[in-house]
């Protein structure tokens, strides 16, 4: 099969020379891995000069992992491997510098590197000083050990090294290697990085990925991924709009595999020349750093010629500094992709690449009018150059048609005997594209009688890419803008927008301006409708009975709830509990945190997790951390109670004028979830139920947000992909390294934690939506396996069970967060209570309800007189016993579900009373003070009425109090915990506190709090 690469460039006014261009050089890893030494580096540097690579612009010689000693010295200074580098690194650097080249090396942002050599975490200043003293010019900074560097975010760890490098005063190019985790195109430039890796490791295959490689930028792979060239190109569709020199950081598509080859049955096999040309063309046009990975001393001539192509290098290093962008109007999924973009190199001003990656003969037609940036250039035509053939194709007026040839589909790649494709440069001679009227562009004059199209031959490469669900542009903004377009709020069907203040100008608006808009609210769906056997409608379409016997998308999650009697449990004196649950101070805490991000030009990429003991401000985590969904979930819980239960809130004394209006909340919900949708494609985590479902489901059910509906389905599919039929469970952690345990081989160890019961919710929901028996049965089997192996005879729980991957037999039962393997971590016990209760809600399997009840009984039996659970129920009495109100709130929610189930079955229940007791104890002892609303105002000068004072929004005064609603949480308290903290705030404690409140509203219980009720 063959493919075509097409490049078109146009004349434009040259821009000022930019200081930032993608770096060029060589790195040892692709060919040599850790097996490097002084002689290899010296010989490579010499070969780069002798073979013309240095002259072509390849200036860096980078030593990847393998140069370090296995230990630091007694004072903590990093050491080189004296056996491999007998002269030392500084001497080697001097040698490289004498050749006119620069030298780089490798380190890691964690406690160790990928090969377990010492990382730089905690030693950043020492290491930066060492590198500067040695004369190092380039640092590749990895992330393999970063997951074991406590709880610090990648941004924090990478910023620490950046600051240390700057403090040396020595210029060192800073290149991040974090495989696209936490979506660094949003933040890498802010931490001073010249480049950042945007995906897992590449390997020397053009179209063949290793197993389980995802295709988009927002689904992530580990470092050792094995990503093909074509998949790297596919991933850049989402990232290329971020590739511009003013951002200060380039997306690194990983080292070039040109000339590398791979071992196939003992023989080294290389990509064909055509494949290598396409590989190099896209890396250059997409502005990836050009870092050679081959053995330069032995590189074959055809590969060397590709690396030395002056036209392609000029595209990479052009003065404009913008990557080509994917052009969906001209592309056909699974068949053809077309890319284009402006450049400034020599006489040419535009580049277009066209790629046939299907298996059939086809034609690619590129009309100039449909290429972004060339719409005004239809008349006189464009001068076209075939770059790889180094031939001018003449002037093409309206379009270029590239005709393919049929190729044997059994071939894995293009046949190098065929023409490698058409890579053309374009120049415009017409006035609309930069030349004065009646004049040429400076290249050629307008030519008459040029055929309206020209034809070239190309061939195809077989590749089945996953379809991308593209979002339509809104508000007339460019599709190159960030996904959240500030000029227009995404709205549900039936919602229309009307500006509230006529002084807000049209066009792009700030978040502050957007939240002053008012939208009529559509009828929202009740999250858990009573199962009355009827259909209901949404958006005009009836939602019919699902495959698993539920009436509609709502009733599958809940249970029929009979009316409650005021005499049943709650007495008049409990009004203070309701006042705590639904106080304006509660919403003020959430709104005050949410509003802090509104002044930013883009949605949040860091999310609140906890406040430190004695601290007041939230500490934030990266957007793919497991807790990222809880704060947006809090916002949706506030929206839910306002949408569904305003009459109950009013009976509690609430007034709509006391808090931000529904539009404010709707905007905040969308703003705080915009960057979280891509997390749904993560197949490397079991936490998708926590990361996605707290906000995606209510976004769909409250606002009819179809995108969130699809996101929730995608999350369920990703989580389901971690199910193993032999074990009968969904894998939790791939690896686990602590001071207690080390599990590094997922092929042998299959780790399952009790927390995972809560994540089944998203799978059951998706299975009911899709009618997917396999997905449904996997969730049921996981619950059965957990019940069998995580629940002890006394109904306490193990935190972790490690199964044998091959046989499915448990190997060991341990804890990672409790006091000991035989103790009972209270939050894990709470996960079991709520998780098995939720599972019963979906399946109506009474054995799951019985398990939830027995776990709840154990939880209640262990409670001290305070009613607040300690962090571990079985920790020694002589050690500190900090409380954990997160366990209390999770368990309270589970007990409300148990109560619903029992009353629906006509069985007596004490669990409503128990849940309220847990909540009351939390409110009495662990609600933070502070947090109240203040309406902000502004003065407007008018001709007719003078100065008018207008209320424009809500501000929140926190005082000196924490930003969390609750205190008294304990993240961890085990012996080796990196954060052995107690009595602090925690975002998921607040989330479950709000969830309990909403559940009580749904059940009607707060009606019993009315002062007039006897």
C-alpha positions, 0 to 999 in steps of 0.5 A, spaced: 500 500 500 502 507 498 500 513 501 501 521 499 504 526 502 502 533 499 505 540 501 502 547 499 505 553 500 504 560 499 507 567 499 506 572 505 509 577 508 515 574 512 514 574 520 519 576 525 524 571 526 522 567 532 526 565 538 522 558 539 523 553 533 522 545 534 529 542 536 533 538 532 538 533 534 539 525 536 537 521 542 540 514 544 534 511 546 530 508 540 536 504 538 540 503 544 536 503 550 540 504 556 546 501 553 550 507 552 557 509 553 562 514 552 565 511 545 558 511 542 556 518 544 563 521 541 562 516 535 555 519 534 557 526 534 563 525 529 558 522 524 553 527 525 558 532 523 561 528 517 554 526 514 552 533 514 547 532 519 550 538 524 550 543 518 543 541 516 541 543 523 541 537 528 545 540 533 543 536 540 547 530 542 542 527 547 544 521 552 538 518 554 538 513 561 544 509 562 549 515 563 548 515 571 551 511 577 546 507 580 546 511 587 548 518 589 554 520 593 553 521 600 551 528 600 546 527 594 550 529 588 548 525 582 554 521 579 555 518 572 557 511 571 564 511 571 565 504 567 561 507 561 564 514 561 571 513 564 572 521 562 566 524 566 560 527 563 564 534 563 570 532 559 565 529 554 561 535 553 567 539 552 568 534 546 561 535 543 562 542 544 568 542 540 565 539 534 560 545 534 554 541 537 550 541 544 550 535 549 544 533 553 542 528 558 536 524 561 533 525 568 526 523 571 521 527 575 520 522 580 524 518 585 527 513 580 527 513 572 524 508 567 530 504 568 530 505 576 536 509 576 536 515 581 531 520 579 531 528 581 525 528 585 527 532 591 534 533 588 532 538 583 537 544 585 543 539 586 542 536 579 541 543 576 547 545 579 551 539 576 548 539 569 550 546 569 557 545 571 558 539 566 556 544 561 549 540 559 545 544 554 539 539 554 535 536 559 530 530 557 525 530 563 521 523 564 516 521 569 516 514 570 518 515 577 513 521 578 507 517 580 511 515 586 513 522 588 508 523 593 501 527 591 505 532 587 502 534 580 506 533 574 505 541 573 508 542 580 514 537 579 516 539 572 516 547 575 520 545 580 526 543 576 524 548 571 525 553 576 532 550 578 535 550 571 533 557 571 536 559 577 543 556 575 543 562 569 546 556 564 541 555 558 539 548 558 533 546 553 528 543 557 524 537 554 518 534 558 517 526 557 510 525 560 507 521 555 501 526 554 498 525 561 494 531 564 494 534 557 500 538 557 499 542 551 494 546 556 500 547 561 507 545 558 509 552 556 507 555 563 512 551 566 518 553 562 518 547 557 521 547 550 517 541 548 513 535 551 511 528 549 504 528 547 503 520 547 506 514 549 513 511 546 513 510 538 516 504 535 518 503 528 512 500 525 508 505 520 501 502 521 501 497 526 500 498 534 502 494 539 495 491 543 490 496 546 493 503 543 488 508 543 487 513 537 486 520 540 490 525 544 485 525 549 486 517 551 492 516 554 497 510 554 503 508 558 510 510 556 512 503 553 506 504 549 508 502 542 505 507 538 505 507 530 507 513 526 500 513 523 497 513 530 501 518 532 499 522 526 492 521 528 493 523 535 495 530 533 488 532 530 487 534 537 493 537 538 496 541 532 492 547 534 496 548 540 502 548 536 505 555 535 511 558 537 508 564 541 505 558 546 513 557 547 512 549 547 512 544 542 508 537 542 513 532 541 511 526 537 517 522 540 523 520 536 524 519 529 524 512 527 527 513 520 533 508 519 531 505 526 528 498 524 525 493 528 527 485 529 522 480 526 524 473 527 531 475 528 532 479 522 532 487 522 526 490 518 525 497 516 520 501 514 520 502 506 522 509 503 515 511 502 513 510 509 519 514 512 518 520 507 511 520 510 513 519 517 518 525 516 514 529 512 508 529 518 513 530 523 516 537 520 509 539 518 506 538 525 512 542 528 514 536 532 522 536 534 526 532 529 530 528 534 533 522 530 533 515 533 537 511 529 544 509 529 547 515 525 554 511 524 551 505 520 544 509 518 543 507 511 543 512 505 536 512 503 534 514 510 540 519 511 537 522 505 530 523 508 533 526 514 537 531 510 532 534 505 532 541 506 525 543 503 522 538 509 527 541 514 525 548 512 518 547 513 519 544 520 524 550 522 520 556 518 519 563 521 511 562 522 512 557 527 505 554 526 503 546 525 498 544 519 491 542 522 487 537 520 481 539 515 475 534 516 471 537 510 476 534 505 478 528 509 474 521 509 475 517 516 478 510 515 480 512 508 483 519 507 486 525 511 488 532 508 492 537 513 494 544 511 497 550 514 501 556 513 508 557 513 513 562 511 519 559 508 523 561 502 518 563 496 512 558 499 507 560 504 502 554 505 503 546 506 498 541 504 499 534 506 494 528 503 494 521 506 490 515 503 491 510 508 485 506 506 486 499 502 482 501 496 484 505 490 481 512 491 482 519 489 484 525 493 481 532 491 483 538 494 479 544 492 483 550 494 476 554 496 475 548 501 482 549 504 482 554 510 486 560 509 486 559 501 478 561 500 480 567 497 485 564 492 480 561 487 482 565 481 489 565 478 491 559 481 497 556 485 504 554 483 505 547 486 512 544 487 513 536 488 518 536 494 520 529 494 520 529 487 523 536 487 519 538 481 515 544 479 508 542 477 506 548 474 500 553 476 494 549 478 487 554 478 482 551 482 484 544 485 489 538 485 486 531 484 491 526 486 489 519 483 491 512 487 492 506 484 490 499 487 495 495 491 495 488 494 491 489 501 496 483 503 502 488 503 503 491 510 506 498 507 507 501 501 512 498 495 518 502 495 518 501 487 512 506 486 513 513 486 513 515 494 507 520 493 506 527 491 509 533 496 508 539 493 509 547 495 504 552 493 505 559 491 500 564 489 500 569 483 494 572 484 492 579 488 487 576 493 493 572 496 498 577 497 500 580 491 498 587 488 493 588 483 496 586 476 502 584 479 505 577 480 507 574 487 514 575 485 515 568 483 511 567 476 506 571 473 498 569 472 498 564 466 492 563 461 490 556 459 492 552 465 487 546 466 483 547 472 486 541 475 492 537 475 493 530 477 498 526 480 499 518 482 499 516 489 498 509 493 495 507 499 496 505 506 491 500 510 489 503 517 483 503 520 482 509 525 477 510 530 472 515 528 472 522 531 466 525 534 467 532 532 464 537 535 461 543 531 463 550 531 459 555 535 458 562 535 461 563 528 468 562 532 474 558 528 474 551 529 481 552 531 479 555 538 479 551 544 473 546 545 470 551 550 468 557 545 467 563 550 462 566 545 456 562 546 454 557 551 453 550 549 445 549 550 440 544 551 435 542 545 429 548 546 434 553 550 434 559 547 439 565 549 437 572 551 443 577 553 441 580 560 445 587 559 445 590 552 452 593 554 455 586 553 458 587 546 457 581 541 463 576 539 467 573 544 465 574 551 469 573 558 466 568 563 464 574 567 460 576 561 457 569 559 454 568 566 450 574 566 446 571 560 439 568 562 436 562 559 429 559 560 430 552 563 427 546 560 423 541 563 429 537 567 428 529 568 427 527 575 434 523 577 430 517 580 423 517 578 418 512 581 417 506 577 410 506 575 411 502 568 410 508 564 414 511 558 416 518 559 419 523 553 425 527 552 426 532 546 420 529 543 422 521 543 419 516 548 424 512 552 422 505 552 423 499 557 430 497 557 433 490 556 434 489 563 427 490 565 427 497 567 422 502 565 427 508 563 434 511 563 432 514 570 428 508 574 434 503 573 438 507 578 433 508 583 428 504 587 421 505 589 420 510 595 414 509 599 411 516 603 414 517 609 411 519 616 413 524 620 412 520 626 417 515 623 424 518 625 425 525 625 422 530 630 421 537 630 428 538 633 431 536 627 431 543 623 438 544 625 440 538 621 436 541 615 439 548 616 446 545 616 445 541 610 442 546 606 445 552 608 447 558 603 454 557 606 454 550 603 453 553 596 457 559 598 463 554 599 462 551 592 461 557 588 467 561 591 471 556 589 468 555 582 468 562 581 476 563 582 477 560 575 472 564 571 477 570 570 481 565 566 481 565 558 480 557 558 477 552 562 480 549 569 486 543 568 487 542 575 481 540 580 481 541 588 482 535 592 484 537 599 486 542 604 492 541 608 491 540 616 490 547 619 490 550 612 484 554 608 486 553 601 484 547 596 490 543 594 489 542 586 490 535 582 491 534 575 485 533 571 486 525 570 487 524 577 482 520 580 478 525 584 477 530 578 470 529 578 468 530 585 468 538 585 464 538 578 459 533 581 458 538 587 456 543 582 451 539 579 448 537 585 447 544 587 444 545 580 440 538 581 437 541 588 435 547 585 432 544 579 428 538 582 426 540 589 425 548 589 419 547 593 422 543 598 428 548 599 423 554 600 419 550 605 426 550 609 427 558 608 431 558 602 430 564 597 432 564 590 435 571 591 440 569 596 444 565 591 447 565 584 441 563 579 440 557 575 444 560 569 450 561 574 450 554 576 449 552 569 455 555 566 459 553 572 458 546 571 459 546 563 466 551 565 468 546 570 467 539 566 470 542 559 477 539 559 474 532 563 471 529 557 477 526 554 478 522 561 473 517 559 477 514 554 482 512 559 483 505 559 489 505 564 485 507 570 479 503 574 476 510 577 472 512 571 466 512 575 469 517 580 472 521 574 466 522 570 459 519 573 458 525 578 458 530 573 456 527 566 450 523 568 447 529 571 449 533 565 445 529 561 439 528 565 438 535 568 440 539 561 440 534 556 447 534 554 448 529 549 456 530 549 456 528 556 451 522 555 456 520 550 462 521 555 459 517 560 458 511 555 465 512 553 467 511 560 463 505 561 466 502 555 473 504 557 472 501 564 469 495 561 475 493 557 479 492 564 475 486 565 478 479 566 473 473 565 478 469 568 479 473 574 472 475 574 473 482 576 475 489 573 483 490 574 484 496 579 491 498 579 496 495 573 502 496 578 503 498 585 509 500 588 510 502 596 514 501 602 509 496 603 509 492 597 511 492 590 507 489 584 510 491 577 508 485 573 501 486 571 501 479 567 502 476 574 499 480 579 491 482 578 490 487 583 483 489 585 481 494 591 474 495 594 473 502 592 472 499 585 465 497 587 463 504 586 465 504 579 460 499 577 455 504 577 457 507 570 457 500 567 450 498 569 448 505 567 451 504 560 449 497 559 442 499 561 442 504 555 445 500 550 442 493 552 449 490 552 449 483 556 456 482 556 457 489 559 452 488 564 454 481 566 461 483 567 459 488 572 455 483 576 461 478 576 465 483 579 460 484 584 460 477 586 467 476 586 468 482 590 463 479 595 467 472 595 474 475 596 474 482 599 468 481 605 471 477 611 466 472 615 465 478 620 463 483 614 469 487 615 473 488 608 480 487 605 482 493 601 486 489 596 486 482 593 491 480 589 489 475 584 493 470 580 492 473 572 493 466 569 488 462 574 484 467 577 486 464 584 487 470 590 494 470 592 494 475 597 489 479 601 492 486 603 491 493 605 494 499 602 491 505 606 489 501 612 493 500 618 494 493 617 492 487 612 488 484 618 485 491 620 478 494 617 480 501 613 473 505 615 473 508 608 474 501 604 468 499 609 464 505 607 465 503 599 463 496 600 456 499 604 454 504 598 457 499 592 453 493 594 447 497 595 448 501 588 449 494 585 442 491 588 439 497 585 441 495 578 440 488 579 435 487 584 439 481 586 437 480 594 444 477 595 447 484 594 443 487 598 444 482 604 452 484 603 450 491 603 446 490 610 452 486 613 457 491 611 453 497 614 452 493 620 459 492 621 460 499 620 455 501 625 457 496 630 464 499 630 462 507 631 465 510 637 460 514 642 461 520 637 458 517 631 464 519 627 468 513 624 475 513 626 480 512 620 481 504 621 476 500 625 481 495 627 487 500 628 491 499 635 487 503 641 494 505 643 495 509 637 492 516 634 485 515 631 483 521 627 476 521 624 474 520 617 468 524 615 469 522 608 467 514 610 461 517 614 458 520 609 459 515 604 456 510 609 450 514 610 449 515 602 449 507 602 445 506 608 439 511 605 440 506 599 439 500 603 433 504 607 429 505 600 430 498 598 428 495 604 422 499 605 420 497 597 420 490 599 416 491 605 421 490 610 423 494 616 429 498 616 433 502 621 438 505 616 434 511 615 435 513 622 442 511 622 444 515 616 441 521 619 445 519 625 451 519 621 450 526 618 448 529 624 454 527 628 458 530 622 454 537 622 455 537 629 462 537 629 465 538 623 462 543 618 467 549 617 465 556 619 465 562 614 463 562 607 457 567 605 455 571 599 456 578 597 453 581 591 458 585 587 456 592 584 458 596 578 457 603 576 455 605 569 455 612 567 449 613 562 446 620 558 439 619 561 440 617 568 446 619 570 450 614 574 446 607 575 449 602 580 448 595 577 448 588 581 452 584 576 454 577 580 455 574 587 462 574 590 464 569 596 467 571 603 471 565 606 474 569 611 480 565 614 476 559 614 477 553 609 474 552 602 471 546 604 464 545 607 467 539 612 473 538 616 475 532 619 477 527 613 483 523 613 486 522 607 491 517 609 494 515 616 498 508 615 505 508 617 508 510 610 503 514 608 506 520 604 500 525 606 499 522 613 494 527 615 488 528 619 482 533 621 482 536 614 478 538 608 477 533 602 473 534 596 469 527 596 467 528 603 464 534 601 461 531 595 458 525 599 455 530 604 451 534 598 449 527 595 446 525 602 442 532 602 440 531 595 438 524 597 434 526 603 430 531 598 428 526 593 426 521 599 422 527 602 425 527 608 426 534 609 419 536 609 419 533 616 423 538 618 418 544 618 417 548 624 409 547 623 410 539 623 408 536 630 
